[in-house]
Amino acid sequence: MSKINYYSSDMKYADSEEIFKKTSSYIFRKMAEINPILKINPVTNKKMQFEGVDKILTTRKNVFLKLEEKVRKKDWGDILIEIVADDRYASYCPHTNQFNYSEMRGVGWGMKQYKTDLLLYYFEESDSGYLLSWKKFQEMFLNNIQSWYLLALANKDKFAIKNAQNKNYSSINIAIPKKEFEKAYIKVGGKII
């Protein structure tokens, strides 16, 4: 029997004060030499969150940066990217590289056209992660999704498909080994912070 995930409890965990402190500390450290952060504010506006804005960073130069945040409790040596959030409303066919959806809520976060500047992918267990340009991340992901998905379907080179079973639906995720992820991100001109 597979484990059932509950979106609301996952969100409660990700939005907890403890996680906010950990991810904020990580962001302050990572941005210190590039563009020091003065403050970090959580976003509670549901419309902004739906557009991929979980936090607003204010730099010392008074520039505002929008941040999408993904938190994993454990570091499994890969980056897990959601392709389909709700299989009742969306599907992906790797052979044709076609993504079909009837409602945006079916689209996985890796495929959404978010209105954000940065992506934080954080591993709580090791207090490590990646701070990335959202545009470069999405360019890299869309350039590679088909070949990565086919590798994952074949369970090759440590790529894998991970389905998360929720109460009434399941989401489809692709696990990408960190080294492959980093190489592809750098190839599109992204800088890993």
C-alpha positions as CSV (number, residue, x, y, z in Angstrom):
1,M,0.0,0.0,0.0
2,S,1.4,3.4,-1.0
3,K,1.6,6.4,1.4
4,I,-1.2,8.9,0.9
5,N,-0.1,12.5,0.9
6,Y,-2.2,15.4,2.0
7,Y,-1.7,18.7,0.3
8,S,-2.9,20.7,3.3
9,S,-0.5,19.1,5.8
10,D,2.4,19.5,3.3
11,M,1.5,23.2,3.0
12,K,1.2,23.6,6.7
13,Y,4.7,22.1,7.1
14,A,6.2,24.3,4.3
15,D,4.6,27.4,5.8
16,S,5.6,26.7,9.4
17,E,7.6,29.3,11.4
18,E,10.5,26.7,11.8
19,I,10.8,26.3,8.0
20,F,10.5,30.0,7.4
21,K,13.5,30.6,9.8
22,K,15.6,27.9,8.2
23,T,15.0,28.9,4.6
24,S,15.4,32.6,5.4
25,S,18.7,32.0,7.1
26,Y,19.8,30.0,4.0
27,I,18.8,32.9,1.7
28,F,20.5,35.5,3.8
29,R,23.8,33.4,3.7
30,K,23.6,32.7,-0.1
31,M,22.7,36.2,-1.1
32,A,25.3,37.9,1.2
33,E,28.1,38.3,-1.4
34,I,25.9,38.8,-4.5
35,N,23.0,41.1,-3.5
36,P,22.6,41.3,0.3
37,I,19.1,40.9,1.6
38,L,17.7,43.4,4.1
39,K,14.5,41.5,4.9
40,I,12.3,38.6,3.8
41,N,8.5,38.7,4.0
42,P,6.3,35.7,3.5
43,V,3.5,36.1,1.0
44,T,0.0,35.3,2.2
45,N,-1.9,36.6,-0.8
46,K,-3.3,33.4,-2.5
47,K,-3.3,35.0,-5.9
48,M,0.4,35.8,-5.6
49,Q,1.2,32.3,-4.3
50,F,-0.7,30.8,-7.2
51,E,1.6,32.9,-9.5
52,G,4.7,31.4,-7.8
53,V,5.5,34.0,-5.2
54,D,6.0,32.6,-1.7
55,K,8.3,35.3,-0.4
56,I,9.4,38.9,-1.2
57,L,13.1,39.6,-0.7
58,T,14.1,43.2,-0.1
59,T,17.8,43.9,-1.0
60,R,20.0,46.5,0.6
61,K,19.8,48.4,-2.7
62,N,16.0,48.5,-2.2
63,V,15.2,46.0,-5.0
64,F,12.3,43.7,-4.5
65,L,12.8,40.0,-5.6
66,K,9.9,37.5,-5.8
67,L,10.8,34.0,-4.7
68,E,9.2,30.6,-5.3
69,E,10.1,28.1,-2.6
70,K,10.3,24.3,-2.7
71,V,11.2,22.5,0.5
72,R,12.1,18.8,0.9
73,K,12.6,17.3,4.3
74,K,15.3,14.9,3.1
75,D,18.1,15.1,0.6
76,W,17.8,12.1,-1.7
77,G,20.6,13.2,-4.1
78,D,18.1,14.5,-6.7
79,I,15.9,17.4,-7.6
80,L,12.2,16.4,-7.7
81,I,10.2,18.5,-10.1
82,E,6.4,18.2,-10.4
83,I,5.2,17.8,-14.0
84,V,1.6,17.1,-13.3
85,A,0.0,18.4,-10.1
86,D,-3.3,16.7,-10.5
87,D,-3.7,13.8,-13.0
88,R,-7.5,14.4,-13.2
89,Y,-6.8,17.6,-15.2
90,A,-3.4,17.2,-16.9
91,S,-1.1,14.7,-18.6
92,Y,2.3,14.6,-20.3
93,C,3.3,12.4,-23.2
94,P,7.1,12.1,-23.4
95,H,7.1,10.5,-26.8
96,T,5.4,13.5,-28.5
97,N,6.6,16.0,-25.8
98,Q,3.0,17.2,-25.5
99,F,1.5,18.5,-22.3
100,N,-2.3,18.5,-22.1
101,Y,-4.4,20.1,-19.5
102,S,-8.0,21.1,-19.0
103,E,-7.4,23.3,-15.9
104,M,-4.3,25.1,-14.7
105,R,-4.4,23.4,-11.4
106,G,-3.5,20.2,-13.1
107,V,-0.2,21.6,-14.3
108,G,2.9,20.8,-12.2
109,W,5.0,23.6,-10.8
110,G,7.9,22.8,-13.2
111,M,5.7,23.7,-16.1
112,K,3.9,26.8,-14.8
113,Q,4.5,30.3,-16.1
114,Y,5.2,31.8,-12.7
115,K,5.6,35.5,-12.1
116,T,8.7,35.1,-9.9
117,D,12.4,36.0,-10.1
118,L,14.0,33.3,-8.1
119,L,13.5,29.6,-7.2
120,L,14.8,28.3,-3.9
121,Y,15.0,24.5,-3.8
122,Y,15.9,23.7,-0.1
123,F,16.8,20.5,1.7
124,E,15.9,20.8,5.3
125,E,17.9,17.8,6.5
126,S,21.2,19.1,5.2
127,D,20.5,22.8,5.3
128,S,21.5,23.0,1.7
129,G,19.9,23.8,-1.6
130,Y,19.9,25.8,-4.7
131,L,19.0,29.4,-5.3
132,L,18.3,29.8,-9.0
133,S,16.9,32.2,-11.6
134,W,13.3,31.1,-12.3
135,K,13.7,32.0,-16.1
136,K,16.9,30.0,-16.4
137,F,15.5,27.1,-14.4
138,Q,12.4,26.9,-16.7
139,E,14.4,27.3,-19.9
140,M,16.7,24.4,-18.7
141,F,13.7,22.3,-17.6
142,L,11.7,22.7,-20.8
143,N,14.8,22.0,-22.9
144,N,15.4,18.7,-21.1
145,I,12.0,17.4,-20.0
146,Q,11.5,15.0,-22.8
147,S,14.9,13.3,-22.6
148,W,14.9,13.3,-18.8
149,Y,11.4,11.8,-18.7
150,L,12.3,9.1,-21.1
151,L,15.4,8.3,-19.0
152,A,13.2,8.2,-15.9
153,L,10.6,5.9,-17.6
154,A,13.5,3.5,-18.4
155,N,14.8,4.0,-14.8
156,K,18.3,4.9,-16.3
157,D,21.2,6.9,-14.9
158,K,19.4,7.5,-11.5
159,F,16.5,9.3,-13.2
160,A,13.1,8.2,-11.9
161,I,9.4,8.9,-12.1
162,K,7.9,9.5,-8.6
163,N,4.1,9.5,-8.3
164,A,2.7,11.1,-5.1
165,Q,-0.6,9.6,-4.2
166,N,-3.1,12.1,-2.7
167,K,-6.5,11.3,-1.5
168,N,-8.4,11.7,-4.8
169,Y,-5.6,12.1,-7.4
170,S,-1.9,11.7,-7.9
171,S,0.8,14.0,-9.0
172,I,3.6,13.0,-11.4
173,N,7.2,14.1,-10.6
174,I,10.6,13.5,-12.2
175,A,13.7,12.9,-10.0
176,I,16.8,14.4,-11.7
177,P,20.2,13.5,-10.3
178,K,21.8,16.7,-8.9
179,K,24.9,16.5,-11.2
180,E,22.7,16.3,-14.3
181,F,20.5,19.1,-13.0
182,E,23.5,21.4,-12.3
183,K,25.2,20.6,-15.7
184,A,22.0,21.4,-17.6
185,Y,21.4,24.6,-15.6
186,I,24.9,25.9,-16.2
187,K,24.5,25.0,-19.9
188,V,21.7,27.5,-20.3
189,G,23.8,30.2,-18.7
190,G,22.4,29.9,-15.2
191,K,24.5,30.5,-12.1
192,I,24.0,28.3,-9.1
193,I,24.0,30.4,-5.9
